[in-house]
Amino acid sequence: MDENSGKPDTSSAVRFGLLLRSAQHLLAQQIDEVLQPLDLNLGMWRVLLEVEREPGASASELARASFHTPQTLSGLLRRLEDRGLVERSMGRGRIVENHLTRAGHEALASATQRADQVIAASLAAFNPADRAGLQRLLAEYAGMLTRNQPPAPPA
């Protein structure tokens, strides 16, 4: 407990985690705002990016790559297919493959341009060396979290 306020102490690790989550949330909101006129959102854009990166990927492959649950990804794919941005077809065995349509490629290009502008503006206050350092540190941090899952919280 903090002796002055009577509130629980917040460790620097907790403050870091909350700050990281806050930055991610604010950036996601800004990206969602610029994608809204295209009738897309951050989740849909991420799925389009992954389908372009890995044509023919299955839903489970896309869910892992885009950090969505299988249920969420299924809904996103359905919406993208209904809009004519993704086409799904039987592929390897019983796996349904996903591919971008011509409209999907066009929507992805427009969405990526808009998202790029938001992200670039969010980084404008940093000089190029600081941006490169931040990107390197975040990549190292994400890699570490991927390799070393954090321990379960105490019971």
N, CA and C atoms as an extended XYZ file, in Angstrom:
465
Properties=species:S:1:pos:R:3:atomname:S:1:resname:S:1:resid:I:1 pbc="F F F"
N         0.838       -1.194        0.000 N   MET     1
C         0.000        0.000        0.000 CA  MET     1
C         0.873        1.243        0.000 C   MET     1
N         0.439        2.238       -0.754 N   ASP     2
C         1.102        3.535       -0.730 CA  ASP     2
C         0.691        4.223        0.567 C   ASP     2
N         1.686        4.578        1.358 N   GLU     3
C         1.400        5.165        2.669 CA  GLU     3
C         0.662        6.493        2.574 C   GLU     3
N         0.883        7.244        1.492 N   ASN     4
C         0.263        8.565        1.364 CA  ASN     4
C        -1.193        8.501        0.903 C   ASN     4
N        -1.491        7.618       -0.026 N   SER     5
C        -2.845        7.589       -0.576 CA  SER     5
C        -3.693        6.438       -0.055 C   SER     5
N        -3.066        5.418        0.496 N   GLY     6
C        -3.820        4.254        0.945 CA  GLY     6
C        -4.204        3.329       -0.196 C   GLY     6
N        -3.755        3.625       -1.408 N   LYS     7
C        -4.060        2.791       -2.572 CA  LYS     7
C        -2.937        1.783       -2.777 C   LYS     7
N        -3.231        0.674       -3.469 N   PRO     8
C        -2.178       -0.310       -3.731 CA  PRO     8
C        -1.067        0.314       -4.584 C   PRO     8
N         0.184       -0.078       -4.289 N   ASP     9
C         1.305        0.362       -5.109 CA  ASP     9
C         1.164       -0.250       -6.495 C   ASP     9
N         1.577        0.490       -7.504 N   THR    10
C         1.609       -0.029       -8.854 CA  THR    10
C         3.063       -0.135       -9.261 C   THR    10
N         3.503       -1.329       -9.576 N   SER    11
C         4.900       -1.541       -9.939 CA  SER    11
C         5.203       -0.877      -11.276 C   SER    11
N         6.482       -0.649      -11.523 N   SER    12
C         6.878       -0.067      -12.805 CA  SER    12
C         6.520       -1.022      -13.938 C   SER    12
N         6.560       -2.336      -13.688 N   ALA    13
C         6.182       -3.300      -14.723 CA  ALA    13
C         4.699       -3.161      -15.072 C   ALA    13
N         3.854       -3.008      -14.058 N   VAL    14
C         2.421       -2.833      -14.297 CA  VAL    14
C         2.173       -1.525      -15.045 C   VAL    14
N         2.830       -0.462      -14.624 N   ARG    15
C         2.669        0.829      -15.310 CA  ARG    15
C         3.100        0.720      -16.770 C   ARG    15
N         4.214        0.003      -17.013 N   PHE    16
C         4.672       -0.204      -18.390 CA  PHE    16
C         3.615       -0.944      -19.200 C   PHE    16
N         3.096       -2.034      -18.658 N   GLY    17
C         2.088       -2.816      -19.360 CA  GLY    17
C         0.838       -2.012      -19.669 C   GLY    17
N         0.396       -1.220      -18.698 N   LEU    18
C        -0.797       -0.386      -18.913 CA  LEU    18
C        -0.536        0.698      -19.945 C   LEU    18
N         0.647        1.285      -19.919 N   LEU    19
C         1.008        2.314      -20.894 CA  LEU    19
C         1.082        1.728      -22.300 C   LEU    19
N         1.663        0.545      -22.423 N   LEU    20
C         1.749       -0.123      -23.721 CA  LEU    20
C         0.347       -0.419      -24.260 C   LEU    20
N        -0.519       -0.913      -23.390 N   ARG    21
C        -1.901       -1.214      -23.798 CA  ARG    21
C        -2.651        0.059      -24.182 C   ARG    21
N        -2.425        1.137      -23.453 N   SER    22
C        -3.070        2.407      -23.762 CA  SER    22
C        -2.635        2.920      -25.131 C   SER    22
N        -1.343        2.856      -25.417 N   ALA    23
C        -0.836        3.309      -26.721 CA  ALA    23
C        -1.432        2.460      -27.843 C   ALA    23
N        -1.480        1.145      -27.636 N   GLN    24
C        -2.050        0.251      -28.646 CA  GLN    24
C        -3.524        0.567      -28.879 C   GLN    24
N        -4.252        0.796      -27.809 N   HIS    25
C        -5.686        1.085      -27.917 CA  HIS    25
C        -5.928        2.397      -28.664 C   HIS    25
N        -5.175        3.429      -28.318 N   LEU    26
C        -5.348        4.729      -28.971 CA  LEU    26
C        -5.015        4.663      -30.459 C   LEU    26
N        -3.948        3.957      -30.800 N   LEU    27
C        -3.586        3.801      -32.210 CA  LEU    27
C        -4.665        3.011      -32.952 C   LEU    27
N        -5.169        1.949      -32.334 N   ALA    28
C        -6.228        1.151      -32.952 CA  ALA    28
C        -7.478        1.990      -33.205 C   ALA    28
N        -7.841        2.835      -32.256 N   GLN    29
C        -9.003        3.716      -32.435 CA  GLN    29
C        -8.808        4.644      -33.625 C   GLN    29
N        -7.616        5.216      -33.743 N   GLN    30
C        -7.340        6.143      -34.843 CA  GLN    30
C        -7.366        5.416      -36.189 C   GLN    30
N        -6.834        4.204      -36.221 N   ILE    31
C        -6.874        3.430      -37.463 CA  ILE    31
C        -8.317        3.079      -37.806 C   ILE    31
N        -9.094        2.642      -36.822 N   ASP    32
C       -10.511        2.341      -37.070 CA  ASP    32
C       -11.236        3.548      -37.660 C   ASP    32
N       -10.950        4.734      -37.137 N   GLU    33
C       -11.610        5.952      -37.634 CA  GLU    33
C       -11.334        6.199      -39.105 C   GLU    33
N       -10.073        6.031      -39.543 N   VAL    34
C        -9.762        6.309      -40.950 CA  VAL    34
C       -10.210        5.186      -41.876 C   VAL    34
N       -10.440        3.990      -41.326 N   LEU    35
C       -10.914        2.878      -42.151 CA  LEU    35
C       -12.430        2.850      -42.272 C   LEU    35
N       -13.110        3.540      -41.363 N   GLN    36
C       -14.574        3.526      -41.348 CA  GLN    36
C       -15.190        3.951      -42.690 C   GLN    36
N       -14.689        4.999      -43.370 N   PRO    37
C       -15.290        5.356      -44.663 CA  PRO    37
C       -15.162        4.251      -45.719 C   PRO    37
N       -14.215        3.333      -45.526 N   LEU    38
C       -14.058        2.207      -46.452 CA  LEU    38
C       -14.908        1.015      -46.019 C   LEU    38
N       -15.690        1.183      -44.954 N   ASP    39
C       -16.495        0.117      -44.363 CA  ASP    39
C       -15.615       -1.044      -43.906 C   ASP    39
N       -14.452       -0.677      -43.350 N   LEU    40
C       -13.514       -1.638      -42.784 CA  LEU    40
C       -13.168       -1.218      -41.371 C   LEU    40
N       -12.552       -2.129      -40.640 N   ASN    41
C       -12.005       -1.803      -39.325 CA  ASN    41
C       -10.634       -2.443      -39.221 C   ASN    41
N        -9.964       -2.205      -38.119 N   LEU    42
C        -8.613       -2.718      -37.926 CA  LEU    42
C        -8.561       -4.240      -38.045 C   LEU    42
N        -9.528       -4.935      -37.464 N   GLY    43
C        -9.544       -6.393      -37.542 CA  GLY    43
C        -9.669       -6.894      -38.969 C   GLY    43
N       -10.560       -6.287      -39.735 N   MET    44
C       -10.748       -6.694      -41.125 CA  MET    44
C        -9.502       -6.388      -41.950 C   MET    44
N        -8.909       -5.209      -41.710 N   TRP    45
C        -7.688       -4.835      -42.428 CA  TRP    45
C        -6.589       -5.845      -42.141 C   TRP    45
N        -6.445       -6.232      -40.878 N   ARG    46
C        -5.402       -7.187      -40.511 CA  ARG    46
C        -5.615       -8.522      -41.217 C   ARG    46
N        -6.860       -8.960      -41.328 N   VAL    47
C        -7.138      -10.212      -42.026 CA  VAL    47
C        -6.795      -10.069      -43.508 C   VAL    47
N        -7.162       -8.954      -44.122 N   LEU    48
C        -6.804       -8.734      -45.531 CA  LEU    48
C        -5.289       -8.769      -45.723 C   LEU    48
N        -4.555       -8.136      -44.804 N   LEU    49
C        -3.091       -8.159      -44.875 CA  LEU    49
C        -2.559       -9.589      -44.832 C   LEU    49
N        -3.111      -10.402      -43.945 N   GLU    50
C        -2.640      -11.775      -43.795 CA  GLU    50
C        -3.025      -12.636      -44.990 C   GLU    50
N        -4.205      -12.421      -45.554 N   VAL    51
C        -4.608      -13.192      -46.746 CA  VAL    51
C        -3.698      -12.828      -47.916 C   VAL    51
N        -3.327      -11.554      -48.028 N   GLU    52
C        -2.408      -11.162      -49.102 CA  GLU    52
C        -1.020      -11.770      -48.859 C   GLU    52
N        -0.587      -11.748      -47.614 N   ARG    53
C         0.734      -12.269      -47.265 CA  ARG    53
C         0.808      -13.778      -47.497 C   ARG    53
N        -0.285      -14.472      -47.232 N   GLU    54
C        -0.310      -15.933      -47.324 CA  GLU    54
C        -1.547      -16.383      -48.109 C   GLU    54
N        -1.549      -16.188      -49.448 N   PRO    55
C        -2.712      -16.607      -50.239 CA  PRO    55
C        -2.987      -18.093      -50.041 C   PRO    55
N        -4.249      -18.419      -49.870 N   GLY    56
C        -4.643      -19.809      -49.668 CA  GLY    56
C        -4.612      -20.253      -48.225 C   GLY    56
N        -4.284      -19.352      -47.317 N   ALA    57
C        -4.227      -19.714      -45.893 CA  ALA    57
C        -5.604      -20.158      -45.413 C   ALA    57
N        -5.595      -21.081      -44.480 N   SER    58
C        -6.844      -21.551      -43.873 CA  SER    58
C        -7.291      -20.552      -42.808 C   SER    58
N        -8.510      -20.713      -42.338 N   ALA    59
C        -9.027      -19.839      -41.283 CA  ALA    59
C        -8.197      -19.968      -40.010 C   ALA    59
N        -7.789      -21.184      -39.657 N   SER    60
C        -6.997      -21.338      -38.433 CA  SER    60
C        -5.629      -20.685      -38.584 C   SER    60
N        -5.030      -20.769      -39.752 N   GLU    61
C        -3.751      -20.099      -39.997 CA  GLU    61
C        -3.914      -18.583      -39.902 C   GLU    61
N        -4.996      -18.082      -40.470 N   LEU    62
C        -5.260      -16.635      -40.428 CA  LEU    62
C        -5.550      -16.167      -39.005 C   LEU    62
N        -6.264      -16.970      -38.239 N   ALA    63
C        -6.579      -16.598      -36.856 CA  ALA    63
C        -5.295      -16.438      -36.053 C   ALA    63
N        -4.386      -17.399      -36.175 N   ARG    64
C        -3.112      -17.306      -35.455 CA  ARG    64
C        -2.308      -16.093      -35.897 C   ARG    64
N        -2.229      -15.870      -37.194 N   ALA    65
C        -1.398      -14.779      -37.727 CA  ALA    65
C        -1.960      -13.404      -37.392 C   ALA    65
N        -3.280      -13.296      -37.282 N   SER    66
C        -3.901      -11.987      -37.055 CA  SER    66
C        -4.303      -11.764      -35.596 C   SER    66
N        -3.979      -12.724      -34.721 N   PHE    67
C        -4.268      -12.618      -33.288 CA  PHE    67
C        -5.765      -12.517      -32.992 C   PHE    67
N        -6.559      -13.251      -33.754 N   HIS    68
C        -7.999      -13.327      -33.530 CA  HIS    68
C        -8.349      -14.721      -33.045 C   HIS    68
N        -9.445      -14.818      -32.310 N   THR    69
C        -9.953      -16.140      -31.975 CA  THR    69
C       -10.544      -16.745      -33.250 C   THR    69
N       -10.650      -18.057      -33.326 N   PRO    70
C       -11.279      -18.665      -34.499 CA  PRO    70
C       -12.697      -18.137      -34.746 C   PRO    70
N       -13.455      -17.921      -33.668 N   GLN    71
C       -14.829      -17.423      -33.821 CA  GLN    71
C       -14.838      -16.013      -34.408 C   GLN    71
N       -13.973      -15.149      -33.900 N   THR    72
C       -13.900      -13.778      -34.419 CA  THR    72
C       -13.469      -13.792      -35.870 C   THR    72
N       -12.460      -14.593      -36.179 N   LEU    73
C       -11.964      -14.644      -37.547 CA  LEU    73
C       -13.046      -15.136      -38.491 C   LEU    73
N       -13.815      -16.119      -38.063 N   SER    74
C       -14.895      -16.636      -38.903 CA  SER    74
C       -15.873      -15.527      -39.275 C   SER    74
N       -16.244      -14.708      -38.298 N   GLY    75
C       -17.148      -13.590      -38.573 CA  GLY    75
C       -16.525      -12.558      -39.501 C   GLY    75
N       -15.247      -12.264      -39.298 N   LEU    76
C       -14.560      -11.301      -40.161 CA  LEU    76
C       -14.471      -11.820      -41.597 C   LEU    76
N       -14.132      -13.088      -41.749 N   LEU    77
C       -14.058      -13.665      -43.102 CA  LEU    77
C       -15.426      -13.640      -43.785 C   LEU    77
N       -16.465      -13.935      -43.029 N   ARG    78
C       -17.817      -13.913      -43.598 CA  ARG    78
C       -18.159      -12.502      -44.097 C   ARG    78
N       -17.832      -11.495      -43.288 N   ARG    79
C       -18.109      -10.111      -43.696 CA  ARG    79
C       -17.285       -9.733      -44.924 C   ARG    79
N       -16.018      -10.134      -44.943 N   LEU    80
C       -15.158       -9.813      -46.088 CA  LEU    80
C       -15.633      -10.546      -47.347 C   LEU    80
N       -16.080      -11.781      -47.185 N   GLU    81
C       -16.604      -12.538      -48.326 CA  GLU    81
C       -17.910      -11.923      -48.823 C   GLU    81
N       -18.796      -11.541      -47.906 N   ASP    82
C       -20.066      -10.911      -48.293 CA  ASP    82
C       -19.837       -9.628      -49.077 C   ASP    82
N       -18.759       -8.927      -48.764 N   ARG    83
C       -18.436       -7.668      -49.464 CA  ARG    83
C       -17.658       -7.906      -50.751 C   ARG    83
N       -17.347       -9.157      -51.053 N   GLY    84
C       -16.625       -9.482      -52.276 CA  GLY    84
C       -15.131       -9.190      -52.206 C   GLY    84
N       -14.572       -9.131      -50.986 N   LEU    85
C       -13.149       -8.819      -50.829 CA  LEU    85
C       -12.294      -10.081      -50.684 C   LEU    85
N       -12.918      -11.149      -50.223 N   VAL    86
C       -12.236      -12.430      -50.048 CA  VAL    86
C       -13.101      -13.495      -50.687 C   VAL    86
N       -12.438      -14.437      -51.363 N   GLU    87
C       -13.175      -15.605      -51.848 CA  GLU    87
C       -12.592      -16.830      -51.184 C   GLU    87
N       -13.496      -17.755      -50.854 N   ARG    88
C       -13.112      -18.961      -50.135 CA  ARG    88
C       -13.410      -20.156      -51.027 C   ARG    88
N       -12.483      -21.101      -51.065 N   SER    89
C       -12.678      -22.277      -51.914 CA  SER    89
C       -12.025      -23.490      -51.263 C   SER    89
N       -12.508      -24.665      -51.642 N   MET    90
C       -11.929      -25.900      -51.119 CA  MET    90
C       -10.505      -26.018      -51.647 C   MET    90
N        -9.634      -26.408      -50.746 N   GLY    91
C        -8.226      -26.530      -51.121 CA  GLY    91
C        -7.679      -27.870      -50.700 C   GLY    91
N        -6.579      -27.845      -50.001 N   ARG    92
C        -5.885      -29.051      -49.546 CA  ARG    92
C        -6.809      -29.878      -48.650 C   ARG    92
N        -7.127      -31.062      -49.092 N   GLY    93
C        -8.002      -31.917      -48.291 CA  GLY    93
C        -9.351      -31.252      -48.068 C   GLY    93
N        -9.703      -31.071      -46.784 N   ARG    94
C       -10.981      -30.419      -46.463 CA  ARG    94
C       -10.780      -28.981      -46.016 C   ARG    94
N        -9.585      -28.456      -46.214 N   ILE    95
C        -9.273      -27.091      -45.784 CA  ILE    95
C        -9.862      -26.087      -46.770 C   ILE    95
N       -10.508      -25.074      -46.235 N   VAL    96
C       -11.032      -23.988      -47.061 CA  VAL    96
C        -9.937      -22.934      -47.161 C   VAL    96
N        -9.546      -22.632      -48.391 N   GLU    97
C        -8.507      -21.641      -48.638 CA  GLU    97
C        -9.137      -20.276      -48.839 C   GLU    97
N        -8.394      -19.247      -48.477 N   ASN    98
C        -8.867      -17.873      -48.581 CA  ASN    98
C        -7.941      -17.082      -49.503 C   ASN    98
N        -8.553      -16.319      -50.405 N   HIS    99
C        -7.810      -15.506      -51.365 CA  HIS    99
C        -8.468      -14.132      -51.478 C   HIS    99
N        -7.660      -13.129      -51.745 N   LEU   100
C        -8.210      -11.802      -52.013 CA  LEU   100
C        -8.760      -11.764      -53.427 C   LEU   100
N        -9.849      -11.076      -53.581 N   THR   101
C       -10.378      -10.793      -54.909 CA  THR   101
C        -9.720       -9.509      -55.418 C   THR   101
N       -10.028       -9.137      -56.634 N   ARG   102
C        -9.513       -7.863      -57.159 CA  ARG   102
C        -9.984       -6.711      -56.266 C   ARG   102
N       -11.263       -6.742      -55.878 N   ALA   103
C       -11.787       -5.699      -54.975 CA  ALA   103
C       -11.078       -5.749      -53.629 C   ALA   103
N       -10.723       -6.944      -53.181 N   GLY   104
C       -10.000       -7.096      -51.924 CA  GLY   104
C        -8.622       -6.461      -51.989 C   GLY   104
N        -7.928       -6.668      -53.109 N   HIS   105
C        -6.614       -6.035      -53.284 CA  HIS   105
C        -6.737       -4.507      -53.285 C   HIS   105
N        -7.779       -4.011      -53.954 N   GLU   106
C        -7.990       -2.556      -54.010 CA  GLU   106
C        -8.331       -1.996      -52.631 C   GLU   106
N        -9.212       -2.678      -51.907 N   ALA   107
C        -9.584       -2.233      -50.560 CA  ALA   107
C        -8.376       -2.273      -49.638 C   ALA   107
N        -7.572       -3.320      -49.753 N   LEU   108
C        -6.371       -3.434      -48.923 CA  LEU   108
C        -5.403       -2.296      -49.218 C   LEU   108
N        -5.213       -1.968      -50.476 N   ALA   109
C        -4.300       -0.873      -50.828 CA  ALA   109
C        -4.791        0.450      -50.242 C   ALA   109
N        -6.085        0.728      -50.355 N   SER   110
C        -6.637        1.977      -49.800 CA  SER   110
C        -6.536        1.998      -48.281 C   SER   110
N        -6.887        0.891      -47.657 N   ALA   111
C        -6.845        0.820      -46.192 CA  ALA   111
C        -5.417        0.956      -45.684 C   ALA   111
N        -4.481        0.314      -46.357 N   THR   112
C        -3.090        0.364      -45.925 CA  THR   112
C        -2.535        1.775      -46.063 C   THR   112
N        -2.908        2.459      -47.112 N   GLN   113
C        -2.457        3.845      -47.282 CA  GLN   113
C        -2.987        4.719      -46.144 C   GLN   113
N        -4.246        4.560      -45.804 N   ARG   114
C        -4.835        5.347      -44.719 CA  ARG   114
C        -4.193        5.004      -43.372 C   ARG   114
N        -4.020        3.714      -43.107 N   ALA   115
C        -3.404        3.286      -41.842 CA  ALA   115
C        -1.961        3.773      -41.765 C   ALA   115
N        -1.251        3.713      -42.878 N   ASP   116
C         0.130        4.184      -42.910 CA  ASP   116
C         0.213        5.658      -42.522 C   ASP   116
N        -0.713        6.451      -43.012 N   GLN   117
C        -0.714        7.879      -42.671 CA  GLN   117
C        -0.931        8.089      -41.171 C   GLN   117
N        -1.830        7.330      -40.580 N   VAL   118
C        -2.093        7.441      -39.142 CA  VAL   118
C        -0.868        7.034      -38.338 C   VAL   118
N        -0.280        5.914      -38.720 N   ILE   119
C         0.880        5.417      -37.984 CA  ILE   119
C         2.058        6.372      -38.141 C   ILE   119
N         2.280        6.851      -39.353 N   ALA   120
C         3.372        7.803      -39.577 CA  ALA   120
C         3.163        9.071      -38.757 C   ALA   120
N         1.939        9.570      -38.710 N   ALA   121
C         1.654       10.773      -37.920 CA  ALA   121
C         1.886       10.517      -36.435 C   ALA   121
N         1.565        9.304      -35.987 N   SER   122
C         1.752        8.984      -34.567 CA  SER   122
C         3.228        8.914      -34.194 C   SER   122
N         4.075        8.699      -35.170 N   LEU   123
C         5.514        8.599      -34.929 CA  LEU   123
C         6.275        9.860      -35.308 C   LEU   123
N         5.570       10.871      -35.791 N   ALA   124
C         6.220       12.070      -36.327 CA  ALA   124
C         7.088       12.798      -35.303 C   ALA   124
N         6.751       12.713      -34.041 N   ALA   125
C         7.525       13.426      -33.019 CA  ALA   125
C         8.871       12.760      -32.737 C   ALA   125
N         9.039       11.531      -33.194 N   PHE   126
C        10.291       10.806      -32.980 CA  PHE   126
C        11.235       11.031      -34.154 C   PHE   126
N        12.529       11.178      -33.867 N   ASN   127
C        13.483       11.262      -34.977 CA  ASN   127
C        13.676        9.847      -35.534 C   ASN   127
N        14.240        9.741      -36.752 N   PRO   128
C        14.370        8.416      -37.381 CA  PRO   128
C        15.118        7.395      -36.524 C   PRO   128
N        16.153        7.813      -35.822 N   ALA   129
C        16.908        6.871      -34.988 CA  ALA   129
C        16.051        6.369      -33.830 C   ALA   129
N        15.264        7.257      -33.224 N   ASP   130
C        14.383        6.838      -32.126 CA  ASP   130
C        13.294        5.896      -32.628 C   ASP   130
N        12.726        6.195      -33.819 N   ARG   131
C        11.710        5.298      -34.399 CA  ARG   131
C        12.299        3.913      -34.645 C   ARG   131
N        13.500        3.877      -35.216 N   ALA   132
C        14.140        2.589      -35.495 CA  ALA   132
C        14.419        1.844      -34.189 C   ALA   132
N        14.858        2.567      -33.180 N   GLY   133
C        15.126        1.944      -31.885 CA  GLY   133
C        13.861        1.414      -31.244 C   GLY   133
N        12.791        2.195      -31.309 N   LEU   134
C        11.505        1.761      -30.750 CA  LEU   134
C        11.016        0.506      -31.467 C   LEU   134
N        11.099        0.496      -32.782 N   GLN   135
C        10.668       -0.667      -33.553 CA  GLN   135
C        11.503       -1.890      -33.193 C   GLN   135
N        12.802       -1.723      -33.063 N   ARG   136
C        13.680       -2.830      -32.706 CA  ARG   136
C        13.321       -3.375      -31.320 C   ARG   136
N        13.131       -2.464      -30.359 N   LEU   137
C        12.800       -2.896      -29.000 CA  LEU   137
C        11.447       -3.604      -28.945 C   LEU   137
N        10.454       -3.071      -29.655 N   LEU   138
C         9.137       -3.724      -29.661 CA  LEU   138
C         9.211       -5.104      -30.316 C   LEU   138
N         9.995       -5.227      -31.394 N   ALA   139
C        10.151       -6.528      -32.055 CA  ALA   139
C        10.838       -7.515      -31.109 C   ALA   139
N        11.857       -7.064      -30.405 N   GLU   140
C        12.538       -7.937      -29.435 CA  GLU   140
C        11.578       -8.340      -28.311 C   GLU   140
N        10.810       -7.386      -27.827 N   TYR   141
C         9.867       -7.651      -26.740 CA  TYR   141
C         8.802       -8.656      -27.188 C   TYR   141
N         8.229       -8.441      -28.373 N   ALA   142
C         7.220       -9.372      -28.892 CA  ALA   142
C         7.822      -10.755      -29.089 C   ALA   142
N         9.037      -10.807      -29.605 N   GLY   143
C         9.697      -12.095      -29.785 CA  GLY   143
C         9.923      -12.811      -28.471 C   GLY   143
N        10.342      -12.057      -27.462 N   MET   144
C        10.559      -12.642      -26.148 CA  MET   144
C         9.242      -13.178      -25.575 C   MET   144
N         8.173      -12.421      -25.722 N   LEU   145
C         6.877      -12.878      -25.217 CA  LEU   145
C         6.396      -14.114      -25.969 C   LEU   145
N         6.708      -14.186      -27.241 N   THR   146
C         6.317      -15.348      -28.039 CA  THR   146
C         7.080      -16.591      -27.603 C   THR   146
N         8.364      -16.436      -27.356 N   ARG   147
C         9.202      -17.573      -26.960 CA  ARG   147
C         8.978      -17.980      -25.512 C   ARG   147
N         8.799      -17.028      -24.647 N   ASN   148
C         8.704      -17.286      -23.203 CA  ASN   148
C         7.363      -16.820      -22.673 C   ASN   148
N         6.400      -17.714      -22.723 N   GLN   149
C         5.093      -17.358      -22.197 CA  GLN   149
C         5.240      -17.011      -20.714 C   GLN   149
N         4.599      -15.928      -20.278 N   PRO   150
C         4.735      -15.547      -18.873 CA  PRO   150
C         4.157      -16.618      -17.946 C   PRO   150
N         4.696      -16.706      -16.742 N   PRO   151
C         4.175      -17.707      -15.800 CA  PRO   151
C         2.728      -17.393      -15.415 C   PRO   151
N         2.042      -18.419      -15.005 N   ALA   152
C         0.660      -18.245      -14.553 CA  ALA   152
C         0.654      -17.384      -13.295 C   ALA   152
N        -0.390      -16.564      -13.134 N   PRO   153
C        -0.468      -15.723      -11.920 CA  PRO   153
C        -0.574      -16.601      -10.679 C   PRO   153
N        -0.083      -16.078       -9.549 N   PRO   154
C        -0.180      -16.860       -8.319 CA  PRO   154
C        -1.634      -17.100       -7.921 C   PRO   154
N        -1.868      -18.243       -7.297 N   ALA   155
C        -3.236      -18.605       -6.891 CA  ALA   155
C        -3.666      -17.854       -5.665 C   ALA   155
